[in-house]
Amino acid sequence: MKRGSVLLLMLLTGSFAWADTDIDSLRSNLAKTFPEAARGELRPAPLPGFYELVLDAKVYYVSADGKHLFLGDIVDVKSRTNLTENARQALAKRLIGEISEKDMIVIAPKETRSTITVFTDVDCPYCARLHQDVPELNRNGIKVRYLLYPRAGKDSETWRRSVAVWCASDRVKAIGIAKSGGQLDLKTCANPVDNHYRLGERLDINGTPTIFLENGKKIPGYVPAAQLTAIVRGRNGATATP
């Protein structure tokens, strides 16, 4: 367990007092000093006397009197369960679950036993290595779902190549060509690349590939197929530990 796993980010100035905490009142008063709180999800926290504020990919803890705001991980010492990571996983699972598979590039085995969702950059070398592993992952019963995340951002060549992959008549073939450095017909069409990119930002994606398990567990970077298969089989549905 890392030292200082609970980090005090800031002490809010001012005081808000009421006998019984009302979430709407807490949100309203908190937003006076921390305006971003107005668009976050606020609910009781597993830490007595605090509320959990989920804002983008971050989980904050707010004291019931509105005086203190913490950013960091809370660990249940007895069970060694990272309660904050559980909240992040639940958020990722929900947000990814809101995207239909028709808005993803899906490479599935004949019989799916597990599913991973991968934020991928078509020009990323490690994404290309992971793509080479897809046949083995499929043989192991793992469905691979791609979300396009061009790290260079909008107006980049990678963005245009990502759109071209989506607009190809055979997206699976096109993404293979792109990842091998091949030439694409840079056609355009209605596409979900912007939605994928904004979701990646919300989930704090800072590198590719980034893999999510079915339970929302985040695995950054390339993982060899055998190791990834073991992780998928062992951790889908499991709670996080520090």
N, C-alpha and C positions, 0 to 999 in steps of 0.2 A: 504494500500500500504506500502510495506516495505521501510524503509529509505535506501538511497544509492542503489536504484535499478539499477542504472547505475554505474558500478564498473570500475575504471581505472586499467587495468591489467599491462600495460607496456607502456613506451614511447620508441619508436624505435630510435636508434641513427642514425645519418646521415640525409641527406635531399634529397628529390627527387622533382624536380620541372618541370612542364610543363603547358602550358596554358589550354589545354583541356585534362582531364583525359582519358587515354586509358586503358581499363581493362587489356589487355595483358601486357602493360608496367607496370602498377601498380602491377600486380601479380609477374612479373619478378623482379622488384626492391624490393618488399616486401619479396620475397623468399630469398634475399641475407641476410637478418637479421632474418627472420622467415621462415626457409626452408619448414616447414609443409604446408605453404600457397600454395605451388605449386600444391598440390593435393586437395585443397578445391574449393568450388564453390563461385565465386565472382560476385556480381551483385550490382546495385544501392540500397542503403538502404532507408527506409522511413524517415531517419533523413537527412535533407539537408546537403550536403557537406561530406557525408560519404558513404562508400560502405559496403555491408554485405558480410562477409566471413563465409560460412558454412563449418565447418571442423569436421567430425565425427558427434557427437551429439551437438556440441557447435556452437554458433552463435557469431562471433566477428564483431566489427565495425571498419573499417579502414578509416582514413581521406583521402580525395581525393589527398592530397599532399604526402601521404605515411608516414607521420611523427608520427602518433599516432594510436595505436591499443587498442580498448576497449573490455572487456568481461563483459557482464552483460545484464540485461533486460531493454529495453526502453519502457516506458509507455506513451501513448497519454493521457495527463492529461484531455483534454476535454471529450473524449469518454471513458476514463478509460480502454482503450484497451491495453493489453500487446502485443506490436508488435513483440517482440522477441519470445514469446510463440507461436504466430501465425506462425512464421518461423519454429520453432521446430516441430510444428504439421504438417506443410506442408511437411517437410522432412520425418517424420515418416510415414505419409500417403503414400508418394511416394515409400519409401524403402519397406514397408510392401506390397504395391501393386505390387511390382516386383516379389513377391513369389507366385507361382501358388498354388491353393488349393490342388493340387495333392501332393504337398510337405509339407502339413500340416496334422494334425489329426483333422478332421472336424466332429462335432456333430451338426446336423441341425434339426430344426423342420420341420413339413410338409409344413408350410408356413413361410418363413423367412421375418420378417419385419425390423430387424436390425442385425448387425454382430459385434461381438467383437473378437479381436485377443489377445490371452493370452500367454505370455512367462511363461512356467511352468517347475517346477522341480519335477520329479516323486517321490522324497523322501521328499518333503516339506510339513509339516503339514497343513499350510494355503492353499496350492495348493489343498490338499486333501479335505479341507472344501469347496473350490470353486467348485471342481469336484462334490461334493455331491449336489450342487445347480444347476448343469447343467439341470436336468430334469425340474426344475421350470423355468429356463431361457428359455428353449425350449418352454415350455407351453406359455410363454410370447412372443413368436415369435422371440427369440434371437438365432442366430446361434453362436456357440462357435468354434473358430479355435485355436488349440494349436500349438505353436512353442516350441520345446524342448530346455530347457535352464538349463543344469546341473550345478548348481552353484559351485560345487567342481572342475569343470574343467576337462580337458582331463586326461585320465588314472585313473579316479576315478571310484568307483563302480557305482555311480549314472550315470556316462556317459555310462557305459556298460549296465546298466538297461534301459537307454533311447534308446540306439541302439536296444536293445532287444524288446522294445515296438514297435519301428518302423518296425522291421523285423518280427513281429508276423503276423499270417494270419488274425487275427482280432485285429486291432490296438486299437479300442475303448475299447474292452474288456480287452486288455492287459494293457492299461493305467489305467483302473479301478483297476485291480489286483495290479499293481505297487503302486498306490496311497493308497491302503489299506494295504500295507506292505507285500503283497503276493510274492510268489516265481515265478520267470520267467525263461523260457528257454533262457539262455544268448547266443542266436544265433546272428550271424552278417550277414550283407548284405550291399549293397550300400544304403546309408542313408543320409539325409540332416542335421543331428545333428550338424555337424561342421558349416554349413552355418547358421543354426538357432543361434548358439552360437556367431558367429562373428557378426551377425546382432544385437543381444542383446548387445554386447559390444559397437557397434557403436551407438546404441540408449541409451547408458549409463544406462543399466539395472543393478541395484545394489541390487535387492531383488526379490523374487518371492512370489506370482504371481504378474506380472505386466500386466495390461490390457490396450489395446489401442482401442479407439472407431474408428468408420469409418472415422472421420475427422482427425485422428492422435492424438487426445487428450489422454494423458498418465494418467492412474490411478494406482498408486503404491499400492500394498498390497491387502489383502482380503476385499471385500465389500459384505455384505449380499445380497441375491438375490433380495429382494424387493427394497432395496436402489439402487442396481446396475441397475435394470430395470428402475427406475425413472431417473437415470443419463443418461442412454442410450436414453430413449425417449425424455429427455429434452435437451440434449447437442449434439447429433449427428448433425454435420453441423454448430454448433454454434461457434462463435469466442471466444477466451479465454479472461478472465478478471482477473486482478490482485487480 
